[in-house]
Amino acid sequence: MTNMTCRIASIGDGHWFSRLYPSLQKKQGIELYKIAGLSRYEKKKEFLSTLGIDESRYFSVTPNTPLPEGFFEGVDIVYVSDPNEFHAAHIIDALSHGKKAVVEKAIATNAEDYSRVIEYIKSNNLESKFYLHLHYAYKILTLNLSSLLKKYTTEYGKVVSSRSVFFEKENEEDSRRATWLFGLDNGGIFLDWIHPFEIYLKGALADAISLDSCTGYRVNQKYHDSLPTGIHEVVSMKGRFFSENFKAEIYIAKGVVSSLAHKFVDFTFGNNYTLRLDYVDSDIEFTSMYKGVWTLYDDKFHVLESGNPVGKNTAEIFADKLYDLCQGRSIDFSIDDANFIFSPYWKYLEKFKYLPIIKDSNEVKNFLELPLATYLEPIHAKA
């Protein structure tokens, strides 16, 4: 196919679909052609009409059953955007029908299903027809990170430590989805916040990774009482910018109070200077020019340099990638990249998923406050 309209069929029309769709509308050469969902057409008729989808192009499906043959007719790409636990089956279903397949965040939620998908892709030489999109790999801050690290490691020495903190404030959507969001069938909070590994791979150019430890916390009892709503991970990595025996600490939490809600990654160099990337929520990224701030601090945490990089948001980049995939152009996310991203999660399932979570209020408080001890608000105002 060369410069023809690309027809996309979406499995699901929820959280991430709603963020991608405005960019699909703006992207020339792409048409949302069909949708599959759990609800009956009559229940979604009004919403579907706003997308230009009539009853003939909507397919009501049942979980754990194959998609109807008619769903695949006349489409070029199948976009998998339903709960993570169904991704593996839908990827293989789409590819087996000769369609290109695109999935967000998770190929599968267990190592067995993941291996089955990867083996199917490799044995059938379908690497060029499959694309895994991970949002933080395409954040503007991430895309600019390698050039910053190249500059500062030359001046200040290799990165000796790193800290990633992604604390999301309590919100109605997560509360509503909590039953399945934190369950292992969906991947739990570990898979929901796989994003730091995207930053270390695509931004910091790490080439080897190992999960050393993982501790779960009950951060928000209203979300879930017996499954982690916060985790602390310790990870060993190798890469051109990292010192020998390099380790990163990753702190993830959902449902925190607003004052603790921050998203940042620190890289500390051999001279104790620190490069910090302050990421912004997608709602801000998608509705303003503000894409976050990077700041270089000295060993006393005085600001030396900072910048507000600009560019497309992740949904706009995703739309570009969909079009490139449809046109047969190469995609910059490989099976090896996916193996790197998800290998810590398989280790988590193997060694840490059944460990009791920490519920003591003082320990939870320390978990939330310790990584913020040296946090400073970004000096640049939001655009």
Solvent accessible surface area in square Angstrom, and as a share of the most:
residue,aa,sasa,rsa
1,M,98,0.44
2,T,105,0.61
3,N,107,0.55
4,M,116,0.52
5,T,75,0.44
6,C,0,0.00
7,R,89,0.33
8,I,0,0.00
9,A,0,0.00
10,S,0,0.00
11,I,4,0.02
12,G,11,0.10
13,D,21,0.11
14,G,40,0.39
15,H,51,0.23
16,W,50,0.17
17,F,2,0.01
18,S,66,0.42
19,R,56,0.20
20,L,3,0.02
21,Y,31,0.12
22,P,67,0.42
23,S,8,0.05
24,L,6,0.03
25,Q,118,0.52
26,K,139,0.59
27,K,56,0.24
28,Q,161,0.72
29,G,26,0.25
30,I,18,0.09
31,E,63,0.28
32,L,17,0.09
33,Y,39,0.15
34,K,14,0.06
35,I,0,0.00
36,A,1,0.01
37,G,8,0.08
38,L,113,0.56
39,S,26,0.17
40,R,153,0.56
41,Y,30,0.12
42,E,107,0.48
43,K,155,0.66
44,K,43,0.18
45,K,115,0.49
46,E,145,0.65
47,F,84,0.35
48,L,0,0.00
49,S,71,0.46
50,T,96,0.56
51,L,18,0.09
52,G,46,0.45
53,I,3,0.02
54,D,72,0.37
55,E,101,0.45
56,S,85,0.55
57,R,52,0.19
58,Y,14,0.05
59,F,35,0.15
60,S,62,0.40
61,V,26,0.15
62,T,85,0.49
63,P,59,0.37
64,N,135,0.69
65,T,63,0.37
66,P,116,0.73
67,L,7,0.04
68,P,51,0.32
69,E,115,0.51
70,G,24,0.23
71,F,0,0.00
72,F,5,0.02
73,E,113,0.51
74,G,46,0.45
75,V,5,0.03
76,D,35,0.18
77,I,0,0.00
78,V,0,0.00
79,Y,1,0.00
80,V,0,0.00
81,S,20,0.13
82,D,25,0.13
83,P,47,0.30
84,N,15,0.08
85,E,76,0.34
86,F,33,0.14
87,H,4,0.02
88,A,4,0.03
89,A,58,0.45
90,H,21,0.10
91,I,0,0.00
92,I,29,0.14
93,D,23,0.12
94,A,0,0.00
95,L,8,0.04
96,S,65,0.42
97,H,58,0.26
98,G,53,0.51
99,K,38,0.16
100,K,37,0.15
101,A,0,0.00
102,V,0,0.00
103,V,0,0.00
104,E,8,0.04
105,K,21,0.09
106,A,0,0.00
107,I,0,0.00
108,A,3,0.02
109,T,13,0.08
110,N,57,0.29
111,A,46,0.36
112,E,140,0.63
113,D,37,0.19
114,Y,14,0.05
115,S,65,0.42
116,R,114,0.42
117,V,0,0.00
118,I,16,0.08
119,E,106,0.47
120,Y,59,0.22
121,I,0,0.00
122,K,94,0.40
123,S,72,0.47
124,N,72,0.37
125,N,124,0.64
126,L,25,0.13
127,E,81,0.36
128,S,87,0.56
129,K,72,0.30
130,F,11,0.05
131,Y,0,0.00
132,L,4,0.02
133,H,0,0.00
134,L,1,0.00
135,H,8,0.04
136,Y,12,0.05
137,A,1,0.01
138,Y,10,0.04
139,K,11,0.04
140,I,15,0.08
141,L,1,0.01
142,T,1,0.01
143,L,91,0.45
144,N,55,0.28
145,L,0,0.00
146,S,32,0.21
147,S,70,0.45
148,L,21,0.10
149,L,0,0.00
150,K,139,0.59
151,K,91,0.38
152,Y,0,0.00
153,T,19,0.11
154,T,114,0.66
155,E,95,0.43
156,Y,52,0.20
157,G,30,0.29
158,K,104,0.44
159,V,0,0.00
160,V,66,0.38
161,S,48,0.31
162,S,8,0.05
163,R,48,0.18
164,S,0,0.00
165,V,0,0.00
166,F,0,0.00
167,F,1,0.00
168,E,35,0.15
169,K,100,0.42
170,E,74,0.33
171,N,57,0.29
172,E,146,0.65
173,E,55,0.25
174,D,6,0.03
175,S,56,0.36
176,R,169,0.62
177,R,35,0.13
178,A,6,0.05
179,T,118,0.68
180,W,99,0.35
181,L,2,0.01
182,F,2,0.01
183,G,14,0.13
184,L,58,0.29
185,D,102,0.53
186,N,5,0.03
187,G,0,0.00
188,G,4,0.04
189,I,5,0.02
190,F,1,0.00
191,L,0,0.00
192,D,16,0.08
193,W,10,0.04
194,I,0,0.00
195,H,9,0.04
196,P,1,0.00
197,F,1,0.00
198,E,0,0.00
199,I,0,0.00
200,Y,0,0.00
201,L,20,0.10
202,K,62,0.26
203,G,0,0.00
204,A,0,0.00
205,L,51,0.25
206,A,4,0.03
207,D,106,0.55
208,A,41,0.31
209,I,31,0.16
210,S,49,0.32
211,L,3,0.01
212,D,60,0.31
213,S,43,0.28
214,C,7,0.04
215,T,47,0.28
216,G,12,0.11
217,Y,24,0.09
218,R,52,0.19
219,V,24,0.14
220,N,10,0.05
221,Q,109,0.48
222,K,157,0.67
223,Y,9,0.03
224,H,44,0.20
225,D,62,0.32
226,S,72,0.46
227,L,50,0.25
228,P,19,0.12
229,T,0,0.00
230,G,0,0.00
231,I,1,0.00
232,H,38,0.17
233,E,1,0.01
234,V,31,0.18
235,V,0,0.00
236,S,31,0.20
237,M,5,0.02
238,K,142,0.60
239,G,16,0.15
240,R,158,0.58
241,F,16,0.07
242,F,9,0.04
243,S,32,0.20
244,E,153,0.69
245,N,135,0.69
246,F,3,0.01
247,K,98,0.41
248,A,0,0.00
249,E,67,0.30
250,I,1,0.00
251,Y,13,0.05
252,I,0,0.00
253,A,0,0.00
254,K,6,0.03
255,G,7,0.07
256,V,4,0.03
257,V,94,0.54
258,S,83,0.53
259,S,89,0.57
260,L,36,0.18
261,A,30,0.23
262,H,32,0.14
263,K,23,0.10
264,F,0,0.00
265,V,0,0.00
266,D,5,0.02
267,F,0,0.00
268,T,28,0.16
269,F,0,0.00
270,G,47,0.45
271,N,57,0.29
272,N,93,0.48
273,Y,50,0.19
274,T,6,0.04
275,L,0,0.00
276,R,0,0.00
277,L,0,0.00
278,D,6,0.03
279,Y,13,0.05
280,V,16,0.09
281,D,56,0.29
282,S,17,0.11
283,D,88,0.45
284,I,53,0.27
285,E,4,0.02
286,F,48,0.20
287,T,114,0.67
288,S,38,0.24
289,M,126,0.56
290,Y,11,0.04
291,K,18,0.08
292,G,0,0.00
293,V,0,0.00
294,W,38,0.13
295,T,0,0.00
296,L,0,0.00
297,Y,1,0.00
298,D,19,0.10
299,D,77,0.40
300,K,143,0.61
301,F,55,0.23
302,H,115,0.51
303,V,58,0.33
304,L,81,0.40
305,E,69,0.31
306,S,32,0.20
307,G,13,0.12
308,N,51,0.26
309,P,23,0.15
310,V,99,0.57
311,G,37,0.35
312,K,102,0.43
313,N,14,0.07
314,T,1,0.01
315,A,6,0.05
316,E,45,0.20
317,I,20,0.10
318,F,2,0.01
319,A,2,0.02
320,D,31,0.16
321,K,35,0.15
322,L,0,0.00
323,Y,33,0.13
324,D,36,0.19
325,L,1,0.01
326,C,5,0.03
327,Q,23,0.10
328,G,62,0.59
329,R,118,0.43
330,S,112,0.72
331,I,36,0.18
332,D,78,0.40
333,F,15,0.06
334,S,58,0.37
335,I,17,0.09
336,D,104,0.54
337,D,23,0.12
338,A,2,0.01
339,N,55,0.28
340,F,21,0.09
341,I,0,0.00
342,F,1,0.00
343,S,43,0.28
344,P,2,0.01
345,Y,0,0.00
346,W,40,0.14
347,K,62,0.26
348,Y,14,0.05
349,L,30,0.15
350,E,138,0.62
351,K,114,0.48
352,F,26,0.11
353,K,63,0.27
354,Y,180,0.68
355,L,95,0.47
356,P,119,0.75
357,I,25,0.13
358,I,42,0.21
359,K,84,0.36
360,D,72,0.37
361,S,87,0.56
362,N,101,0.52
363,E,83,0.37
364,V,15,0.09
365,K,109,0.46
366,N,92,0.47
367,F,9,0.04
368,L,18,0.09
369,E,74,0.33
370,L,118,0.59
371,P,2,0.01
372,L,24,0.12
373,A,81,0.63
374,T,60,0.35
375,Y,35,0.13
376,L,77,0.38
377,E,117,0.52
378,P,32,0.20
379,I,96,0.48
380,H,65,0.29
381,A,93,0.72
382,K,132,0.56
383,A,91,0.71
